Amino acid sequence: MNHLKILGIKFIAISVLVLSIFGMTNATTIPNLLLISLIMTVTTYVIGDVLILRTAGNLTATLSDFALLFVGLWLLGNYSIGTDQPIMALSLTAAFFISFVEPFIHRMILEQTEEKTTATTPAWTGQLQTEFSEELDPGEQEPSDDNN
C-alpha cells in the first residue's frame, strides 16, 4: 500500500511538470505525455528510489533521478513528439524542476522504511545494570580446606 501511495504522489508530480513543460509544444497529445510520465515514474522509482536511495543516500538518489529523468524525457520526447521543437531543453527543464520534488519523496520513503525497522526492533534505552555474583563479592571468602 505504501508503494502505491508513493508512486501516486510521484506520478502526479511528474505528470504536472511534464504536461506543463512539454505541453508548450503544439505537436504533443495528452495521452502521449501521460504515457511518458508513467514510464518515467516507474523507471525512477525502481532505479532511483528502491535501488539507489537505500544504498547511497538522498543526494545520490536525487542526482541519479535527475540524470534518469533528463535522458528518459529526452529519448521518449524525441520518440513520441518528433518535431523540430527543442526537446533537449524541455527535457532539461522538466528534469530540473522534478528534481526539486524528489527529496521530499525520498524523505517519505525513508520515514516509512524507518517505521518498519523501529517497529520490529526493540528500542535501547541506554540504561545498563551491573550484575554481582557470589564469587565476585569481596566481603565473602570461600572456606579453604587446609586438611592436607
GIGI-V759429 format. One line per field, one symbol per residue. burial: # if it has 16 or more other C-alpha atoms within 10 Angstrom, else .. A space follows every 50 residues. Layout:
burial: ???
//
This chain:
burial: .....##..##########..##.#..#....##.######.###..##. .##....#..##.###############..#...#.##.##########. .#..##..##......................................
//
